[in-house]
């Protein structure tokens, strides 16, 4: 089990990094996809928002509205970035107020059962995976990849 404080610190750090990558995406290339089997940039960016929705609903025991998966269509990567920032802030705020023992409760998802903290970590790792994909999109679409875990070829500035 990961402590609530450690989970919060991970979320805060990784959400901030994901926000930087989303904001780095060029504004005029929303339909870009590097391959015919790849999602376009808007669809990829929408995953970040979906994951916040899943964390919020499953960790905090709220009813899932499956139609959200079919109806959420941001206009642009930029609007998905704004939605992600808002939803990530909400998740962090709610997690701060969550009693630590709630992270031990069982969560059923995709035919498997997880402790809530492990479910949250699984979605965080999936977000990191999608962030890696998006960082490649940023570069291929002509943007500047920000620092993620250290300097990038485009951003030799601040390390996290």
N, C-alpha and C positions, 0 to 999 in steps of 0.2 A: 504494500500500500504506500502511496505517496501522500505526504502530509498536505493539508489544504494550503499551507503557506508556500510549500515548494511548487505545488500545482499553480497557484496564483502567480508566482514569480516566472514560471515557465510560460504561462499564458501571456503575461504582460510583455515579456521579451519577444516571444515568437509572434504575437499579434502585431506588435510594433514593426517587426521586420517584414511581415507579410504586407502590412499597410504600405511600407516604403516600396516594395516591389510592385504592388498594384498601382500606386501613384506614378511609378516610373514608366508605365506602359504608354507608348505614344498615342495621343488623342485621335489621330486620324487613321488608325489601323485596327479598329475594333473587329472587323470581320476576318482578320488575318488568321490563317491556320497553316502550320508548316507542312502538313501532309493531308491528303484527302481523307484519311481515317482519323485525323486529329480534330478535336473540338476547335471551334474558332475562339478567339480571345475572350469574347463576351461570355460564352458558355463556360469556359475554363474559370473565368473570374467569378461567375455565379456560384461555383462550388464553395468558395470561401464563405459566402453568405449562408448557403445551405448548411454547412458544417456548424456555424454558430447557432442556427435554428435547431439542429439536432442536439447539440450540447444543451441548449437551454431547455428544450422539451424533455429530453430523457433524464438529465441530471436533476432537474427541478420538478420532475413528475407531472408534467403538463400533457394534455391531450395533443396528439399529433394531428395536424390538418394536412392530409396527403395531397390535397389540391395545391398547396403551396409549391410543391415540386413541379407541378405542371404549369402554374401561372406566373411564377417569378421569372421575369424577363427584363433585366436591366437594359436601359437604352444604350449604355456604353460601359467600357471597363471603368471609366471614371465614376459613373453612378454606382457600379458594383463596389468600388473602393469606398465610396461614402457610406453605402449600406453596411459594408463589412465593418468599418470603423464604429458606426453606431451600434451594431449588434455585438461586436466584440466588447465594447465598453459596458454594454448591458450585462453580458455574461460575467465579466470580471466583477462588476458591482454586485451582482446577485451571488456570485461565489463567495465574495467577502462576507456576506451575511449568512451563508449556509453553515449550519452546524457541522463540524468536522465528521461526526459519525454518519451523516447522510452520504458521505463519499464511499461508505462500505455497502450501501444498499445494492441490491441486484437490479441490473438493467438488461432487458431482453431486446436484442437487435439482430436482425438478419439470421434468425434461427439459432443464435448463440446467446449465452448469458455471461455478463461481465459484472464486476464490481463497478460502481459508478466512476470511481477514480480511473480505473483502467479503460473504461469506455471513453472518458474525456481524453486520456492520453492517446488512445487509438485515433480519435478524430483529429487531435493536434498533429500526430505523425502524418496523417493523410493530408492535412493542410500543408505541412512542410513539403510533402511530395508534390502537391499541386503548385506550390510556390516555386519549386525547382523547375517544373515545366514552364511556368509563367516567366521565369527569369530567362529561359531560352527564347521564348516568344519575344520578350522585350528586346533582346539583342538582335534577333532576326528581323524584327519590325523597325529597327533603326534607333531604338531607345538606348538609354544608358543604364546598365544594370547597377543598382546600388550595392553598397556593402551588405553582405548577408551575415556571414560568420567571420568575416575579415575583409580586407580590401578586395575589390573586383578590378578587372582591367579598366573599367570605366570610372570607378570611384575609389581612389586611393586614400580617401579621407578617413574619417573616424571609424575605428573598430568598435564593435558593440562590446 
